[in-house]
Amino acid sequence: MTQPPPPPNQPPDPRGGFGAPTPPPQEPGYGHPQPAPGQDPAAYGYPPQQPRPEPGYGYPQQPQQPQQPQQPQQPYGEPPQAPYGQPVPPPYGQPPQPGQAPYGQPPQPGQAPYGQQPQPGQAPYGQAPQPGQPPYGQAPYGYPTQPQQAYGQQPTAPVPVAAGRKKPSAQLRIVVAAVVAVVLIVGGGIWYANSGDKNGGNGGNTDAKGSGGTSQGTGGDGGKGGGGVGGDGKEKPGAATRAKLSFSVEVPKVPDVTDMSGSWLTAKTYAKSGLDSVVGYDPAKGSVLWKLPLTGQVCGASRHQTADGKAAILFEAKKRTAPRYYEPCTEVGLVDLDSGKLLWSTSVTGGTGGDGKVRFGEVTLSGKTVAAGGLDGGAAFDIANGNPRWKPQANKDNCDDLGYGGGEGLVAVRKCGPYDSQYVLIQNLDPMTGAPRSQYRMPTGVKYASVVSTKPLVVAADVGDTAGDGSGISDFFSIDEATGKLKVKIAADADQYAGRCRATKVESCQRILVGNGRLYVPTEDHEGSTGEYGDETNEIIAFDLTTGRTLPEKADAGDKYTYVPLRMDGGDLIAYKEPPYDKGGRIVSIDAGTMKETLLLENPGDRAIRELETGVSLNSSEFLYANGRLFIADNLVSKPREGATDKKYLVVSFAVTP
């Protein structure tokens, strides 16, 4: 059946959406309030400030002996400082700036700052937020949050903060023993906004300029650590955790770079895309159980599979030949992973593909529906027989389904509008009909979006191309899949977090997990505590999907290991630990409540085995783990170098030794 058109364009929000300017970060760290020179620290509600040595990288600040405050000198050319809570006088002869009351005149209660209009959904200037709204001063991304204190009170007991980027100085690696508790001011915390309206639940958020170190959302309890989650995963350590190489599969010879994405695991079969085929292997021995020949190369594979072991694939109608070595990706099929049978295959015409076959870029599964999307538009098929449920067609809003996120729900990412004013819609669909159940319009500056999870609905995007590192992520959007209203926007500084999404792929994110009403993201690698060569580590940080706050607990990979989150296991996390140069990798289960790890598997540390394990890039490989068995597969194969004698492997598998 044809896909229904989207709702009409929706009006922009006069509030400016996510484009609210972000205050500059406070020195020396994220969100730590500092009084002006000479200013009494007690004005912030703290005891007098204490001088601090340069902190050790990634460690809390250590309090020092008290020091008498000194009268500062005003630096030449710097604007004068005013006591806390009083306006700063403008330079002589200049009018006050917009947003600033005339010098010497405090703003009136209930009145917006001078030169500004009150924002819709925001408490009047000088008044407390309405009941149900969260307090200001939440911690920025990557840092555990504190319960808020009333103005002028002492803060509660602190929690450690997450480590940031590495710094070159050896002195900065000193372990500092104590923690200075802080109460964050508005400029370094979380900006809150009304996240919905009556027009499709898009909140009118049509403008955004990237994360800028802030998050947006509505109130909540902050997802205080533990919360009764975790510990219910199926993966448990056996009597032994030491593993050995189980089997390996050499890379097939190819005439050019070839994408071989796609691997699946059932109780009976480990299946992997090959050259113009899909191959099933015995999970324990690696012997070939079946080989499914195809008309051309696999060019797309579903991450999800059905409970009875079926997976969707895309493949080309012809084999690639020189010199062009390219064929369009037009065929959709369903594979029985245990029998190796192609249950059905089909293709469709329409959309921007004209009279030719529609070209697809990715495929997914949800319930009884297979859905494929790409630059020509999207289509869906009955999983039982391959009959089309809908296919691309022209529409007055010039919208195309770029792709779909599957699993528990089916979510479409649609690009609409003329080329010079396109916008992106996130639509939660009925998998049987394609009718939108809800939708959220992404802010201006979003060209593509990736679905991290369909239930709960979490979307990643690079707003305004601000990530700057090729990760495809500047912010995460937690959306109510029932109403389409934004719950919270979570900033993900690309310098701090290591999640990745392919910009033009809807279901392509790596190292990012969603479960327990939380978003789990690893930090970037940074120096560990020893400062030795190769001593890099990272952490996994959890964000509450209702408030955007970080939780106090975090998982620490430990010196010389780096976490790579793989999947949820019930309420727990399964993660691979990339090893140092002299050890083997590990698979661990992380209790989602305590964020403490349990070792499930550890690979041998001898050099020959390590080279097999680390022979593929973490960014171009697929990891599957279940029941004491680990499978690492390459998804991008190249033509062998002339004269090369070293062997390359498509798959290596490890299993716990009984």
Secondary structure, DSSP 8 states (H G I E B T S, - for coil): -------------TT-TBT-------SSSTT-----TT--GGGGTSS---------TTS----------------TT------TTS-----TT----TTS--TT----TT---TT----TTS--TTS---TTS--S----TTSB------TTS--------------S-GGGG------------GGGS-EE-----TTTT-TT--BB---TT--EE-------S-TT--S--S----S--BEEEEEEEE----SS-EE---EEE-SS-EEEEETTEEEEE-TTT--EEEEEE-SS-EEEE-S---TTSEEEEEEESS---TTT----EEEEEEEETTT--EEEEE--B-GGGTTSB---SEEEEETTEEEEE-TT--EEEETTT--EEE-----TT--EEEEEE-SSSEEEEEEES-GGG-EEEEEEE-TTT--EEEEEE--BT----EEEEETTEEEEE-GGG---SSSS-SEEEEE-TTT--EEEEEE--TTTB--B--TT-SS--BS-EEETTEEEEEB--EE-SS--TT-EE-EEEEEETTT--EEEEEEE--TT-EEEEEEEETTEEEEEEE--TTS--EEEEE-TTT--EEEEEE---SHHHHHHHTSS-GGGEEEEEETTEEEEEESEE----TT--S--EEEEEEEE--
